[in-house]
Amino acid sequence: MIEVGAVSRIRIVGIGCHPGQLTAEAREAIAACDYVIAADKGSGDGPDDPLLALRRAVCADLGVELVAVPDPPRDRDDPADYDGAVLDWHDARAAAYGSLIASRPGTVGFLVWGDPAFYDSTIRVVDRLDLPYDVLPGVSALSLLAARHRIVLHEVGRPVLVTTGRRLHGEVAAGHDNLVVMLDGGLQAASLPGAWDIWWGANLGSPHEELVAGRLGDVVDDVRAARRRAKDADGWVMDTYLLRRR
């Protein structure tokens, strides 16, 4: 735990899915920070990871120092206790960030890709520091997906479930038939039984964004090819899709 007086505050800022999507509110908040903390997920013996490089570009444009902190290791190979592994990772991140903040008082920024509300750990990690903080929203991948495909994510009067690829089959088995899926590098939808429509997008908002839509069985190979193109072009890939049972 850090003494509250040691830091003015922490600002968690959603930066959208591309630097061009920074809101005026986000730009003002970042520019007022003394420095920004960002996790470095690189190998340590090569260049920055691509998303860290994009955060560096945002900070450089606004004249704010970015301090990269090596990201603690995490068991990503389907651990037996998935939730426990994630909690341990959050604790390790909080310890690393807390140590830095204790040595550098000031207003500290964390830049969250997309919006902090969706499948991002920053709020949970910062909450462990027991310091005052606020959260500024950003343009989310969900909003961009709907806009790019010119769709509404839910049907009239019906719900939409937001989930991950890891949970997709279980959610479908539970009866959900209108789902937004994130964090699905393996395209779990490809093995679903039944007839589905898909609206898919990768690296949304970037110059190399990819979009595919249609009957799942007809376009699954197109999705895989588009995902490869996005990763080859940007060095990283983040994809999101809406899946709806026919």
N, C-alpha and C positions, 0 to 999 in steps of 0.2 A: 504494500500500500504506500502511496506517495502523499505527503502532506499537501492539502489543497492549496495552501499559500505558495507552493513552489512553482505553480504554473497559472497563467491567467485563465486559460480554458483550452479545450480541445474542440476542433471543428471537423466534423465528418461531412465531407462534401461529395455528393453525387456528381460525376463529371460527364454523364452520358456515355454513349458507345463510340465516341470519336471526339477528339479535341474541339472540333468545330461545333459540337453540341453543348458547350459550356453555356449555362445561363448567365445573365448579367449578375444575378445574386451570387452564383458560384464564383465567378471571376473576382468579384469584390471581396468575398470571404477569403479566397486563397491569397490574394494580393496583400491582405492584412495580416497574414500569418507570419510569424518569425521564421518558421521553417516547416517543411512537410516531411513526414515519415512515410516510407514505402518499403514493403517487403521485397527483398531481392531473391527471386526464385531461380537465379542462374546457377551454373555449375560451380562458380568460383574460379574457374580457370579459363573463362572465355568472356565474351561480351555480355552486357546486360540482357536479361530476358526482355522480349519485345514490349510487353505491357509496361515494364518499368521504364523502358526508353520513352514510351509515349507520355508517361507521367513526368519524366524529366523535361520533355519538350513543353508541357503545360507550365511547369514551374519556371523554366527559363523564360518563357514568353511573358510571365507575370513578375519576373525578377525576384523569385523566392527560392531559397536554397532547399534542395531535396536531400535528405539523409537516408541512404539505403541501409536497411537492417537485414542481414542474412536470415532467410525464413527457416524456422526450426523444421527438422525432418518430421514427416508424417507418414504413417503406414497407409498407403493407398491401394494395397493389394487385397481388397475385400477382407479386412480383419474380422475376426469372430465377434468382437465387440466394437462395431462401427461407431456408435455414439460415444463410447468411452475413448476411442482413439481421437475423435474430433475434439472432445473436451480437453484431452491432454495437450493437443496441438494448440488450442486456444489459450490454455494456461501458459504454455511455453512462449507463445507470441506476446501475451500480456507482460510476462516477466522481461522479455527482451525490450519491448517498447518502454516499459516503466523505468528500466534502468537508464535508458537514454534520456527520457524526459526529466528524471530526477537530476541529471547532470546539466540540463539545458533548460532553465525556466523560460517561459514565454508562451505565446499562443501557437499551438501546434495543429497542423492540418493533416488529415488523412483523406486521400483522394480515392473514391470508390468508383470503379467502372460501372456504368449504368446507374442504377439507383440502389441506395443502401438497404432498401426494404426487401430485396429479392435475392435469396441464396447468396448472401455475403456475410462474412463473420465479423466485420469491423465493429459494428455496434456491440456485439457480445464481448469482443475482446476489450474494447475501450471501457465498457461497463465494469470490467474487473479491476480497473485502475482506481476506482473510487475518486474520480476527478470530475469537475463540472464539464459538460460537453453539450453541444447541440448538433442537430442533423439537418442538412440541406438536401432536398431531393434532386434527382437528376433524371434525364430521359432514359427510361428503362428499355431493355431489349423487348419486353412484352409490348410496350407502346409502339416501338418501331416496327415490330413484326406485323401488328395489326394495320399500321399506317401503310407500310410498303405493299401489303397484299390487299389493302382497301377492304378490310373485313372488320366485323365486330367479333370479339373473342367468344362471346356467349350468344346462344340463340335467344329469341324473345322469351323473357320470363324464366330462363333456365340458368343454372350455375355453370361455372367453369372451374375446373380444378387445376391448380398449379403444382407440379410435382417434378421429380427427377427421373432420369432414365433408369436408375437403380430400382425405383419403386413402381415403374410403369405397369408391369405385368400384374402386380398385386392390386393396383388401383383399378385396372380394367376388370380383373376378376371380381372386384367388389362392386362392380356395376357402373362405374363412371364411363361416360361415352363422349365427353367433351373436355379435353385436357390440353393444357399448355405444358410442354415438357422442356426442361432445362438440364444442363449438365449431362448430356447423353452422347458421349463420344463414340459409343458402340452402336448407335441407332437401334435401340431395343424395339422400336416400333416395327421394324422389318419382320419380326417373327410373331407378330400378333395374329391370332385367328380372326376371321371375319373380314368385312369390307369397311375400309376407312378412307377418309379424305385427309390430306396433309397440306399444311401451309408452312413451309420451312424457310429459314433464313440464317445465314452465317455472316459474322463480322459486319453486322448491321450498322449502317452509318459510315462505314469506312469506304474509301475509294474502290475497294475490291469486294464489296458485299455481294453475296450470292443469294438468289431466290429461286425456289422451286415450289410448285403447287400442282395438285392433281390427285387422282386416285392412287393410294399408297402403293399398291402392287404394280402400277404402271410406271411410277416415277422413282422408285427406291434406288435404282442404279444411277439416275440423274442426281439424286441427293448425295450419294457417295462421291460421285465425280466432282460435284460442286464443292463439297467439303474439302476435297484434296486441293482444288484450285485455290480456295481461300487460304488454306494453310501455306501453300507454296508461295502465294503472293505476299502475305503479311508476316509469315513466320509464326503465326499463332492462329487458332480458330476457336470461336465461341459461337455455337449455334443454338437456336431455339425454334420450336415448332408447335403449331396448333394441330391437334389430332381430333377428328370428329368421326364417330361411327356413322356409316351411311344408313 
